[in-house]
Amino acid sequence: MPKADEMTDVVGGTASVAVRTPERRRISWPMVAGSLAVVSVAVLGPAAWRAQWLSHPAVQAWRTVCLAITVQALPFLLLGTVLSGAINAFVPAELFTRVLPKRPTLAVPVAGVAGAVLPGCECASVPVANSLISRGVTPAAAFAFLLSAPAINPVVLTATAVAFPGSPTMVAARLLASLATAAVMGWLWLWLGRAEWLRPTVRHTGHRYGHSRWTEFRLGFQHDLLHAGGFLVLGAMAAATFNVTVPRSVLDTFSGSPGWSVLFLAGLAVVLAVCSEADAFVAASLTGFSPTARLAFMVVGPMVDLKLIALQAGTFGREFAWRFSTATTAVAVAASALIGGALL
């Protein structure tokens, strides 16, 4: 077993390896939290008390909403992680440098559109963007791809269409708002970004012994499914709790104001950190809010959430992560409000 975690990209017979510190077995804390919640319900309290508590209408409603969100989203989450693992394992990173225009201003929107054909969870987009930068792709284009890939890929758009049946304008609004946000952020980096904000990645040439592409696919798929699945369970639980416990008066305070409702659901998307393959089902369950507010939830979530901020800080540095996430949130909210107001 190797003593260090290494990420290998093989292109044209050569290999580039990123060496990190020795890896410990990582625990999927969202999955642990979801499991503990289920176990606590099953083992705590007398049987009669459990039966009475579980038969309470509010608990039954919570269970129904949580289960419905999870069951609807799980097939799309599974498909997304399979495709993401296959792309990371079998598609050479050099492909991107070949198809992107040489001029950075043109490379940004092209990279944003390229995200539409590369399904994957937002967790996978950060290392892919880091790999692109190390291969010579301009950071502005890599960041546009980082933002667009988890937001507008076919799996996510199909899931959105299923979650909002009979509402093709919601799918179109999500596509346009996400593309606009990715392109604007790429151009903003060209205009205002500084190289010193990016922490350099230590890389050297070599080959990772004993790891085939199929092994890389299996490991990537396993990690993404467990990691994103845990956040899906927590997101479904949080959405169900939100629907059942929050009083109508509180919802009316935010949902009654177009501006506050958009900001509230944008902030909720950052906190819940639901995987992009599943967030449309969570948004569809928030029926007390306007379509524009729910659009903001789906545009902000795949681009800025707590786990993504942590991933970006670990990959590019904290100075970059806070600046980039703050600016992305502002641009995503503005794009959602403008496009949602026009189409929804």
SEMAR-770348 format. One record per residue: residue in three letters; x negated, y, z negated of N, C-alpha, C in turn. Coordinates in pm, whole numbers, plus 50000, padded with zeros to 5 digits. Example, Ala and Ser with C-alpha at 12.3 -4.5 7.8 and 13.67 -1.06 7.14 Angstrom:
<nodes>
ALA486814943149220487704955049220486804967049220SER487154977549292486334989449286487105000349213
</nodes>
This chain:
<nodes>
MET499144988050000500005000050000499115012550000PRO499375022250087498545034350091498705042349965LYS497615049149927497615057049804498045071349825ALA498225075149945498655088949972499765088550073ASP500635098650061501745099950157501245107350279GLU501315101050393500825107050516501925106850619MET502045117350696503045118250802502315118350934THR502615108951020501875107151144502745110651262ASP502235118751352502875121751480501935117151590VAL502365107751672501515102351777501935108551908VAL501015114851977501305121352104500185118052201GLY500555111252307499575108452413498385100652365GLY498545091552267497445083252221496685089252107THR496895101852071496245108051957497215109151843ALA496705111251725497585111651608497195123351521SER498195129751464497985140651370498615136751238VAL497845137251132498305132251003498255143250901ALA499365145150831499405154650720499225146850592VAL498165149850515497865142650393498355150650274ARG499135144150190499645150650072499125143649949THR499495148149836499095141949712499785128549698PRO499235119549614499865106349599501315107549564GLU502115099249627503565100249614504065090849506ARG504915095849421505605087449326506965083849382ARG507495073149331508815069049376509825079749339ARG510495085149438511435096049414512825090649384ILE513495097449295514835093449254515835102749320SER516875097149376517945105249433518845109849320TRP518525121449263519265126449146520735128649174PRO521135133549292522585134649317523295121149310MET522645110649366523255097449359523325092449216VAL522275095249138522285091248997523405098248922ALA523555111348950524605118848881525985113648917GLY526195110649046527485105149086527745091649024SER526715083249015526885070048955527185071148806LEU526495080148737526745082048595528165086748569ALA528665095448657530045100148641531035088748652VAL530815079948749531715068448767531605058848649VAL530375056148605530175046748495530785052048366SER530635065248341531175070948218532685069648212VAL533345071248327534795069448329535175055048300ALA534335045748347534675031648334534445026048194VAL533435031648122533045025147996533425033047872LEU533685045947885533935053947766535405053247725GLY535645052247598536995053047544537735039947548PRO538775038547468539585026347466540295024247600ALA540675011847623541325008447750542635015847767ALA543425017047659544705024047669544495038747701TRP543455044647636543175058847664542725060747807ARG541895051447857541425052447995542585051348093ALA543495041948064544635040248154545515052648156GLN545705058648040546525070848034545835082448102TRP544535083348078543775094548137543715093248289LEU543455081048339543345079048483544675080448554SER545775078648482547095079948544547615094248542HIS546855103248483547275117248479547345122648622PRO548385130348655548525135348793547315143248842ALA546715151348755545555159248798544375150248832VAL544165139748753543065130448780543325122648908GLN544555118648929544885111549052544705120449174ALA545085133049162544875142449273543385144349299TRP542605145649192541155147149206540555135149276ARG540965123249234540435111049292540815109849439THR542015113649473542465112749612541685122249702VAL541515134649657540765144449737539315140249753CYS538685135949645537285131949648537075120049741LEU537925110049729537795098149813538065101349960ALA539055109849987539375113350125538205120550192ILE537595129950121536455137250178535305127750206THR534985118950111533855109850126534075100050240VAL535265093950246535545084050349535545090250488GLN536095102350501536105108950631534705112650677ALA533865117050585532555122350622531495111550638LEU531645100150573530595089950569530185084850707PRO531115081850801530665077150933529795087251006PHE530125100150994529325110351062527965112050995LEU527935110750862526665111250791525775099750832LEU526345087750843525575076050883525045077551025LEU525895082051118525445083951255524355094551264GLY524535105351191523535115951193522185111551142THR522145103551034520875099050980520205088751073VAL521005080551141520435071151237519765078651352LEU520465088351409519905096051520518705104351476SER518785110151358517665118151308516425109551289GLY516595097651230515445088851212514855084351343ALA515705081651442515205077351573514435088451642ILE514935100651632514245111951696512895114551632ASN512875114451499511615117051429510585106251455ALA511035093951477510105082851495509665081051640PHE510535083751736510265079851874510075091551971VAL510525103651935510385115052026509095122551992PRO508145123352084506885130352055507115145352038ALA506405151151942506555165451916506065173952032GLU505155168452115504625175952229505705179352330LEU506805171852326507905174352420508415188752407PHE508455193952284508995207252263508095218052324THR506785216352312505885226352369505965226452521ARG506365215452580506455214952726507705221852778VAL508805220952705510055226252755510305240752715LEU509615245752613509855259352568509125269352657PRO509765280752687509085291252764507865296652689LYS506925301752764505715307152702505975320252630ARG506915328252681507215341052616508025338552490PRO507565343552375508265340852248509715345652247THR509965357252310511335362552307512315353252380LEU511845346152481512685336552551512675322852484ALA511565319552418511465306552352512435305552236VAL512755316852171513645316552055515035311452090PRO515755317552187517085312252218517045298252278VAL516005294952354515905281452410515745271152298ALA514925274352198514765265352084516065263952007GLY516815275051996518105274251929519065265152002VAL519125266152134519995257452212519515243052206ALA518195240952198517655227252192518145219952068GLY518485227451964519015220851845520315213651869ALA521035217351976522325211052005522175196652051VAL521015192952101520845179452154520015170652062LEU519685175651944518865167951851519575166851717PRO520455156851702521205155551577520265152751460GLY520645157651344519865154851225520335163051108CYS520025158250990520365165350868519445177350852GLU519895187450779519065199250758517785196050683CYS517805185250602516595181350530515485177450628ALA515835171450740514835167150838514335178650923SER515075189650932514685200651020513455208050969VAL513245208250837512095215450782510775208850821PRO510585195650799509335189650845509155189950996VAL510265189151071510155189951217509655203751258ALA510205214351198509745227951228508295229751191ASN507875224151078506475224951037505575217951138SER506035206451189505265199351289505155207251419LEU506235214051458506205222151580505195233551568ILE505185240051452504245251151432502815246151439SER502555234551378501205229051381500785224751520ARG501745222551609501445218651746501345230651839GLY501445242651788501255254451870502505261851910VAL503685256851867504935264051896504995276651812THR505415287651872505515300151796506465298351678PRO506095303451560506965301551442508385306451462ALA508575317151539509915322451561510805311951628ALA510275305051729511045294551796511275282751705ALA510255279051626510405267851533511475270851428PHE511555283251383512575286851283513965287151345ALA514055291451470515355291051538515835276651550PHE514935267551583515295253451590515675248251452LEU514905252051349515175247651213516595251051170LEU517075262951209518405267351169519505261351254SER519245259451383520325255151472520535240051474ALA519455232251462519565217751479520595211351386PRO520595214451256521595208051169522985214251178ALA523125225351249524395232651249525215230651375ILE524585227551489525325227251615525125214351692ASN524545204151629524315191751704525635184451727PRO525675174951821526945168551857527665161751742VAL526915155751649527555149051536528305159051449VAL527675170351423528295180651338529515186651407LEU529395189651535530525195551606531685185651619THR531385172951639532445162751644533125161551508ALA532325161551402532905161051267533785173151240THR533385184751289534195196751272535525195451345ALA535485189951466536725188051541537655178151472VAL537095167951408537925158251337538485164451209ALA537675172351141538115178551016539175189351040PHE539105195951156540075206351191540815202151319PRO541685192251311542375187451432543275198251491GLY543275198951622544095208851690543585222951679SER542315224651640541745237951626540395238751697PRO540385238251830539115239051903538405252351883THR539145262751849538505275751827537575275351706MET537885266951605536995265751490535665259551532VAL535715249651620534485243551670533675253751750ALA534345261151837533665271251917533075282251829ALA533835286351727533345296951638532115292251561ARG532125279751517530955274651445529735274151537LEU529925269551659528825268851755528245282651782LEU529105292351812528625305751847527985312851729ALA528605312051611528065318751494526725312751452SER526595299551460525335293151423524235296451523LEU524565296051653523565299651754523125314151740ALA524085323051716523745337151700522835339251580THR523125332451469522295333851350520885328851375ALA520755317151440519435311551467518625320751558ALA519255326051663518525334751755518125347851688VAL519035353851613518715366551546517575364751446MET517585353751372516515351351275515185349151345GLY515195342251460513965340551535513415353851584TRP514285362251638513835375451685513405384351569LEU514075383251455513645391051338512245386951294TRP511945374151304510585369951267509555375551364LEU509895375851494508985382051590508745396751559TRP509765403351507509685417651482509055420751347LEU509445413551243509035416951107508165406451039GLY508115394251093507405383451026505895385651022ARG505285380250918503835381350899503255367450878ALA502105365050939501475351850929501095348450786GLU500725358550704500315355750568501455351050479TRP502715352450525503845347250448503945332150458LEU503295326250559503355311750579502145305150515ARG502415295450430501335287650372500825277750476PRO499515277650505499015268550609499145254050565THR499345245350665499455231050641498115224450668VAL497665216150575496395209150591496615196750675ARG495955196150790496145184950882494785180650935HIS494675167850970493485162851038493895151251126THR492995147351215493315136451306493065123051242GLY493775113251288493645099751233494925092051255HIS494925079351212496105071051231496475064751098ARG497735064151075498235058250952498335043150970TYR497425036050907497325021550927498555014450872GLY499065004950951500134996350905501535001850919HIS501695013650977503035019550992503375020751139SER504275012351185504755013151322505845023551331ARG506265026351455507355035951475508655030751414TRP508865017351420510075011751361510045013151209THR508865011951151508745013951006509035028350970GLU508515037751051508795051851027510295054751040PHE510925048351139512365050151156513115044851033ARG512745033050986513445027250871513265035750746LEU512035040250722511785048350603512505061750611GLY512485067950730513175080750745514675079450730PHE515235069050791516675066650780517065063950635GLN516295055650567516605052350428516565064750339HIS515525073050357515415085050275516555094750302ASP516835097350431517875107150465519255102550419LEU519535089450435520855084550398521075085350247LEU520105081050169520255081450024520295095849974HIS519415104250030519345118149985520615125650022ALA520985125150149522175132350194523445126150138GLY523455112750123524635106250066524905110549924GLY523845112349847524025117249710524635131049707PHE524145139949793524715153349799526135153149852LEU526455143749942527825142449990528755138849875VAL528365129249792529195125149679529395136849583LEU528315143749550528445155249461529275166349523GLY529105168449654529895178649721531375175349721ALA531695162649746533095158449744533675159849603MET532895156149502533355157549364533575172249328ALA532635180749371532765195049340533965201149412ALA534165197249539535305202549613536625197949552ALA536685185249511537895180149447538155187249315THR537105189149236537245196449110537705210649134PHE537145216749238537515230449271538995231249307ASN539465221749386540875221949429541835219349314VAL541435210949218542345206749112542325216048992THR541165221048956541035228048828541105243248838VAL540685248848952540655263448961542085268748973PRO542485277548884543865282748888544145290449016ARG545375290249055545795297349176545505312249165SER545595317749045545335332149028543895335649063VAL542955326549027541555329049061541345328149211LEU541955318049272541845316849418542435328849489ASP543565333649437544205345249499543325357649490THR542545358549383541645370049367540655370749482PHE540125359049522539145358849630539795356949767SER540735347449775541325344649906542185356049957GLY542695364349867543515375649911542735386749974SER541425386849953540565397250011539695391050120PRO539795395650243538995389650351537495390150323GLY537035401450270535605402650243535135393750130TRP535845393950017535445385849902535545371049930SER536535366750008536685352550037535505347350119VAL535025355250215533865351250294532625350150206LEU532405360050121531235359850033531305348549932PHE532515345849882532675335449781532345321649840LEU532895318449957532625305350015531195304350069ALA530605315450110529195315150150528325311650030GLY528615317849915527875314449794528125300149749LEU529365295449765529695281749729528925271849815ALA528735274849943527985266050032526525264949987VAL525945275949940524565275649893524435266549771VAL525405267249681525345259649556525665244949577LEU526695241849656527105227949674526075219749752ALA525415225849850524375219149928524875206249992VAL526045206950058526605195250124525895193150258CYS525655180650294525005177650421525835183050537SER525175187450643525895193750754526835184250827GLU526545171250822527455161650886528765160150810ALA528805165250684529985163250600530645176150556ASP530005187550577530525199950518531855204450580ALA532135200350705533405204350766534595198550691PHE534445186450638535535180250564535755187150429VAL534655191650369534785199350245535455212750275ALA535025219350383535625232150420537105230650452ALA537465219950521538875217850556539745215950432SER539155210850324539925208750202540185221650125LEU539455232250158539615245150088540735253050157THR541935247950147543055253350224543525267050176GLY543125271050056543565283950007542835295750068PHE541805293150148540995303850204541245305350354SER540895316850405541135319850545540195311650634PRO540545309950761539645302850853538265309350864THR538205322650859536905329450867536045326250747ALA536645325750628535895322350508535375308050515ARG536195298850564535745285050578534695283750686LEU534775292150789533715292350889532385296550826ALA532425306650740531205311050672530605299850589PHE531465291850525530995280350448530205270750537MET530705268350659530055258750748528845264450821VAL528765277650834527615283750901526465285650802VAL526775290150681525735292750582525155279650529GLY526015269750499525565257650433524405250350498PRO524455247450631523345240350694522065248450705MET522155261550682520985270150698520365274450566VAL521205276150463520705280750333521465273350224ASP520765265250147521325259750025520165256949930LEU520485252449809519445251249707518365241249746LYS518755230049806517745220149842516885224949958LEU517485232550052516695237850163515705248450116ILE516125256850024515195266849969513995259949905ALA514265249049831513165241649769512265235149874LEU512865229349979512085223250085511235233550158GLN511805245050188511045255450257509915260950169ALA510195262450040509145267249949508005257249942GLY508325244349939507265234349933506495233050062THR507125236150174506475234550305505755247250349PHE506435258650340505895271150392505465280950283GLY505825278350159505465287350049506665294949996ARG506615298149867507735305049802507965318949860GLU506885325849895507045339449949507875339250077PHE507625329350161508415327950284509845323850253ALA510015314050165511335308150142512335318350094TRP511955326749999512925336449945513265347150047ARG512265351950119512555361950222513445356050332PHE513075344250379513785338250492515195334350454SER515385328350337516725324050296517635336050271THR517105346750212517925358550188518375364950318ALA517435366550412517785372650540518745363650618THR518525350450613519395341250686520815341750633THR520965342350501522295343250442523035355750490ALA522345367050489522975379550533523385378850679VAL522505373650765522805372850908523935362750933ALA523925351350863524955341250882526335346250838VAL526385353450727527665359050681528185369250781ALA527295377950831527715387950928528195381451058ALA527475371351105527885364451229529225357351210SER529425351151093530675344351067531845354051063ALA531635365550998532705375550989533075381151125LEU532055384051207532325390051338532975379951433ILE532375368151444532895358351539534195352251489GLY534275349751358535505344451302536645354251316GLY536365367151295537405377251311537905378451454ALA537015375351550537395376551690538115364051743LEU537765352251692538295339851748539345333051663LEU539285334751530540165327051442541365334951396
</nodes>
